[in-house]
Amino acid sequence: MKVIYGTKGRPKYDVKYYGNTEQYNYIGNDIYDFSHHDINQFPYIGDFEIILVDNEYHKIGNHIKFYSHKNGILADFPWWDHADKDIKNYNRNDIPNGILNAPFDDFEEGWQIVIFEKESFVYVLIGSNPSFSRVFHTWFKVDKHEYERAWVTLIEHLN
């Protein structure tokens, strides 16, 4: 994996993967609604950025990953092939995000990501059960403005 671009322009990127020491258990019905969950326990990532990586298989194009210099790779979109080509046509309204009771939710074979914002944070959860995870192995929060800034920087770089 070769980093093509990072929204903070670091000279070197560590490819270790971040993971929580405990799983996050979703309790609720079949529609995600985090309004009754204690989301204050989400670990804060203070050095969030997005990196664009060249996949070694080349035919599937570049992928994006959420990254922290301190913690490594936070999350990725493993099934989003040629992400750079899609993001070229993005604007602010296309940034993956949702709200507490209607989060952004994407899934594919053995992978799922849920993203929502509340007040000044964006919350991200990664699960391995396609379509409706109740247990998330990775979960964290980032500053809302940093999240948006990283996406806008990437969009502008690709345009």
KEMILO-330375 format. One line per field, with one value per residue: residue in three letters; x, y, z of N, C-alpha, C, O in turn. Coordinates in steps of 0.02 Angstrom, whole numbers. Layout:
N
r: c(ALA_...)
nX: c(X_...)
nY: c(Y_...)
nZ: c(Z_...)
caX: c(X_...)
caY: c(Y_...)
caZ: c(Z_...)
cX: c(X_...)
cY: c(Y_...)
cZ: c(Z_...)
oX: c(X_...)
oY: c(Y_...)
oZ: c(Z_...)
% end
This chain:
159
r: c(MET_LYS_VAL_ILE_TYR_GLY_THR_LYS_GLY_ARG_PRO_LYS_TYR_ASP_VAL_LYS_TYR_TYR_GLY_ASN_THR_GLU_GLN_TYR_ASN_TYR_ILE_GLY_ASN_ASP_ILE_TYR_ASP_PHE_SER_HIS_HIS_ASP_ILE_ASN_GLN_PHE_PRO_TYR_ILE_GLY_ASP_PHE_GLU_ILE_ILE_LEU_VAL_ASP_ASN_GLU_TYR_HIS_LYS_ILE_GLY_ASN_HIS_ILE_LYS_PHE_TYR_SER_HIS_LYS_ASN_GLY_ILE_LEU_ALA_ASP_PHE_PRO_TRP_TRP_ASP_HIS_ALA_ASP_LYS_ASP_ILE_LYS_ASN_TYR_ASN_ARG_ASN_ASP_ILE_PRO_ASN_GLY_ILE_LEU_ASN_ALA_PRO_PHE_ASP_ASP_PHE_GLU_GLU_GLY_TRP_GLN_ILE_VAL_ILE_PHE_GLU_LYS_GLU_SER_PHE_VAL_TYR_VAL_LEU_ILE_GLY_SER_ASN_PRO_SER_PHE_SER_ARG_VAL_PHE_HIS_THR_TRP_PHE_LYS_VAL_ASP_LYS_HIS_GLU_TYR_GLU_ARG_ALA_TRP_VAL_THR_LEU_ILE_GLU_HIS_LEU_ASN)
nX: c(42_33_43_-36_-84_-110_-218_-158_-30_85_255_278_187_118_69_-3_-148_-284_-370_-502_-498_-607_-764_-899_-1065_-1215_-1375_-1538_-1674_-1701_-1665_-1542_-1520_-1447_-1482_-1515_-1402_-1248_-1139_-1031_-925_-847_-685_-580_-507_-378_-298_-349_-357_-377_-321_-265_-241_-140_-190_-115_-158_-192_-289_-407_-406_-381_-399_-482_-436_-469_-365_-242_-102_-48_-118_-129_-207_-374_-500_-570_-631_-656_-719_-739_-693_-587_-605_-551_-591_-729_-739_-692_-800_-871_-953_-976_-1099_-1095_-1014_-985_-1095_-1210_-1352_-1389_-1504_-1520_-1405_-1265_-1241_-1154_-1120_-1047_-995_-952_-913_-944_-988_-1034_-1084_-1106_-1157_-1151_-1179_-1024_-947_-902_-950_-887_-911_-856_-902_-913_-1016_-1117_-1239_-1317_-1242_-1224_-1124_-978_-811_-721_-723_-743_-723_-715_-665_-792_-768_-638_-659_-743_-656_-551_-614_-654_-528_-474_-567_-546_-412_-423_-491)
nY: c(-58_105_271_398_527_639_727_810_816_740_679_543_392_282_115_43_-25_48_4_-24_-63_-122_-185_-97_-101_-100_-57_-78_-59_-118_-6_112_217_324_406_368_318_318_417_485_410_379_368_509_569_667_705_688_638_614_490_449_303_199_52_-107_-191_-116_-121_-98_31_185_198_265_308_332_417_430_508_474_356_274_187_220_188_117_109_-26_-82_17_47_138_262_389_434_445_540_651_713_758_866_974_925_791_728_591_575_588_605_593_507_461_400_404_258_125_-28_-186_-348_-421_-303_-143_28_162_327_478_642_744_889_957_853_715_550_387_219_52_-102_-282_-353_-372_-255_-241_-214_-256_-257_-167_-159_-57_111_285_464_621_793_893_999_970_847_884_977_893_813_913_964_850_834_955_937_833_889)
nZ: c(0_-48_1_-82_-66_69_177_268_226_270_282_300_322_438_426_520_600_687_837_951_1128_1182_1122_1042_1085_1001_1051_1014_895_725_652_646_782_879_982_1111_1165_1258_1200_1240_1280_1171_1103_1075_927_891_784_654_484_305_197_34_-50_-154_-216_-213_-313_-420_-529_-466_-427_-333_-154_-7_160_332_441_573_635_757_793_680_542_545_491_344_173_108_-3_-94_-236_-349_-286_-294_-420_-406_-302_-364_-421_-314_-193_-49_-1_-25_65_171_299_437_545_722_739_613_539_420_329_269_186_147_93_237_302_375_393_498_514_600_656_801_884_908_858_750_736_715_671_649_588_565_515_380_332_457_590_761_847_858_809_798_846_861_888_802_782_717_624_583_520_412_351_310_213_119_83_20_-86_-156_-192_-283_-386)
caX: c(0_72_3_-30_-99_-139_-246_-113_34_141_305_278_126_124_12_-34_-220_-310_-424_-522_-486_-673_-813_-957_-1126_-1274_-1437_-1594_-1710_-1666_-1647_-1494_-1539_-1400_-1503_-1520_-1337_-1199_-1086_-975_-869_-807_-618_-570_-448_-363_-257_-384_-350_-397_-267_-282_-189_-138_-196_-64_-188_-198_-349_-466_-398_-361_-446_-472_-433_-466_-298_-216_-29_-35_-151_-127_-268_-433_-554_-564_-688_-622_-755_-748_-641_-582_-635_-527_-632_-794_-732_-680_-864_-903_-953_-988_-1160_-1082_-971_-1022_-1113_-1280_-1369_-1394_-1556_-1520_-1335_-1240_-1229_-1133_-1099_-1030_-972_-912_-889_-995_-969_-1089_-1056_-1156_-1130_-1191_-1146_-960_-910_-925_-940_-876_-910_-842_-923_-896_-1077_-1147_-1306_-1340_-1199_-1241_-1060_-929_-744_-685_-768_-707_-753_-668_-694_-834_-736_-581_-687_-764_-597_-514_-650_-650_-459_-467_-607_-511_-351_-440_-523)
caY: c(0_167_331_445_594_646_794_851_817_713_646_471_365_216_76_4_-14_67_-39_-11_-119_-153_-177_-54_-140_-60_-84_-44_-97_-128_57_144_278_328_458_340_289_361_423_521_364_370_398_566_568_738_718_654_657_564_476_415_253_160_-19_-146_-227_-64_-123_-75_102_212_193_313_282_381_407_469_498_441_291_236_185_216_156_121_90_-77_-100_78_48_199_315_454_455_466_600_707_745_773_932_967_886_719_702_541_597_583_633_545_456_440_405_376_187_90_-95_-233_-412_-424_-237_-92_91_205_393_529_698_774_949_974_793_664_484_336_151_2_-169_-333_-388_-331_-225_-216_-236_-236_-253_-131_-171_7_167_344_527_672_859_901_1043_933_797_919_1006_839_796_969_965_794_850_1007_907_790_929)
caZ: c(0_-54_11_-138_-42_136_184_309_192_310_239_309_351_468_403_572_606_752_861_1021_1172_1193_1068_1057_1072_985_1079_983_844_662_621_691_816_935_1029_1179_1182_1288_1150_1270_1291_1111_1106_1031_885_881_725_599_414_256_150_-28_-59_-215_-201_-250_-369_-471_-570_-428_-416_-268_-99_46_228_386_468_629_639_821_798_618_501_588_455_271_132_68_-64_-135_-287_-387_-246_-320_-478_-380_-261_-410_-434_-249_-162_24_13_-36_118_210_366_452_611_776_729_542_519_358_340_208_202_93_117_298_322_381_425_518_529_616_694_855_908_876_841_703_766_665_697_598_606_516_495_328_335_522_645_829_881_818_834_797_855_883_867_780_779_658_576_555_474_351_320_277_152_72_58_-27_-145_-193_-220_-340_-440)
cX: c(44_25_17_-38_-128_-161_-206_-41_94_191_304_214_138_61_-18_-109_-240_-364_-439_-508_-551_-717_-868_-1019_-1184_-1335_-1494_-1627_-1669_-1649_-1601_-1521_-1497_-1421_-1509_-1455_-1292_-1139_-1026_-914_-826_-739_-612_-504_-433_-322_-284_-365_-372_-337_-295_-225_-197_-140_-146_-92_-203_-263_-411_-459_-378_-417_-432_-472_-435_-403_-284_-142_-12_-60_-148_-193_-328_-490_-540_-629_-663_-656_-767_-690_-644_-614_-613_-569_-701_-790_-719_-744_-902_-905_-969_-1048_-1150_-1039_-1011_-1032_-1188_-1293_-1381_-1445_-1564_-1449_-1322_-1222_-1212_-1107_-1087_-1002_-925_-884_-948_-966_-1032_-1057_-1114_-1123_-1180_-1149_-1079_-918_-943_-903_-936_-874_-899_-863_-906_-956_-1111_-1221_-1330_-1298_-1228_-1179_-1010_-860_-703_-735_-730_-746_-697_-704_-731_-800_-675_-604_-706_-703_-557_-548_-645_-580_-448_-506_-571_-447_-367_-473_-474)
cY: c(62_226_380_517_591_717_838_850_792_678_570_449_295_176_31_22_0_17_-22_-73_-156_-141_-129_-92_-93_-95_-45_-88_-101_-64_93_210_281_379_433_307_340_366_463_476_353_403_455_559_641_755_682_682_601_553_438_367_217_87_-58_-184_-181_-64_-98_-2_121_207_249_278_341_365_454_456_460_369_247_239_173_176_161_101_36_-95_-40_84_113_258_384_479_478_533_662_747_764_848_921_923_811_688_652_564_590_617_575_489_437_445_382_303_155_21_-136_-295_-409_-358_-188_-30_132_271_441_585_719_830_958_913_753_597_432_268_103_-66_-219_-374_-346_-315_-204_-246_-213_-230_-220_-139_-107_63_225_407_575_740_868_944_1010_881_830_948_953_820_851_973_910_809_903_981_867_827_972)
cZ: c(0_-45_-46_-114_28_146_231_282_231_263_244_343_376_449_456_576_678_772_934_1063_1188_1133_1091_1038_1059_1014_1049_931_779_624_669_717_879_988_1100_1202_1214_1241_1178_1280_1229_1118_1055_993_866_820_663_531_369_210_90_-42_-126_-195_-243_-309_-427_-510_-532_-406_-345_-217_-49_113_276_425_527_633_703_822_736_580_547_555_381_239_84_2_-110_-182_-327_-351_-271_-378_-456_-344_-305_-423_-371_-236_-88_40_6_18_160_282_375_519_659_764_656_515_447_373_273_227_139_127_178_322_326_415_439_540_545_655_748_884_873_856_786_733_710_699_638_626_551_495_441_343_403_578_711_872_833_849_836_802_886_863_847_781_713_604_544_505_408_314_281_212_99_42_7_-92_-188_-225_-283_-398_-477)
oX: c(88_-25_74_-3_-165_-127_-218_3_148_171_326_190_164_6_-55_-129_-215_-400_-394_-506_-550_-709_-882_-1026_-1202_-1345_-1497_-1611_-1609_-1621_-1618_-1542_-1509_-1382_-1509_-1454_-1298_-1094_-977_-858_-774_-736_-635_-452_-471_-313_-247_-357_-385_-307_-344_-167_-252_-96_-138_-54_-225_-290_-461_-501_-360_-476_-378_-503_-407_-389_-310_-121_34_-27_-163_-229_-331_-523_-502_-676_-650_-624_-802_-642_-698_-648_-652_-579_-729_-831_-732_-741_-959_-866_-975_-1048_-1192_-1028_-1066_-985_-1225_-1251_-1383_-1431_-1611_-1434_-1363_-1192_-1252_-1077_-1113_-986_-865_-835_-995_-924_-1077_-1010_-1163_-1070_-1241_-1092_-1078_-859_-1004_-846_-976_-839_-927_-843_-885_-949_-1133_-1258_-1362_-1317_-1255_-1180_-1002_-851_-653_-785_-689_-795_-641_-765_-705_-802_-661_-572_-687_-700_-534_-515_-632_-572_-417_-480_-567_-431_-328_-482_-492)
oY: c(69_231_400_562_545_764_899_880_819_650_536_483_253_202_-15_76_-32_-10_-7_-129_-216_-91_-122_-114_-52_-155_16_-147_-89_-67_102_254_244_395_474_273_400_324_474_501_320_461_449_544_672_814_650_743_545_601_400_387_207_63_-44_-208_-205_-10_-80_23_79_210_278_226_394_307_510_398_419_326_187_288_123_136_204_79_51_-121_-47_121_141_299_431_539_525_577_718_807_785_887_864_889_772_627_669_571_586_653_517_431_400_488_346_289_158_13_-121_-292_-396_-358_-192_-36_136_272_445_577_712_821_966_920_755_588_433_259_112_-85_-199_-425_-290_-358_-152_-295_-158_-201_-241_-127_-103_64_215_403_571_743_851_927_1021_871_806_944_965_811_836_985_921_798_895_1000_867_799_1008)
oZ: c(43_-79_-57_-138_44_126_234_312_225_212_198_388_339_455_440_556_725_730_973_1037_1205_1097_1151_980_1102_1003_1057_925_780_569_728_679_927_1033_1147_1253_1200_1243_1142_1287_1233_1138_998_1022_829_805_626_523_392_186_95_-46_-152_-160_-302_-351_-480_-524_-563_-370_-305_-235_-48_122_262_440_530_634_703_850_740_584_582_587_358_271_26_-44_-160_-170_-337_-382_-270_-384_-484_-354_-284_-435_-375_-263_-67_91_28_18_183_320_327_545_640_776_639_474_417_424_226_280_85_187_171_359_287_459_397_580_508_684_741_905_812_840_776_753_663_749_584_681_497_461_455_365_408_609_717_926_776_909_873_765_931_826_872_781_660_545_485_453_354_252_226_161_41_-18_-45_-147_-249_-281_-331_-452_-523)
% end
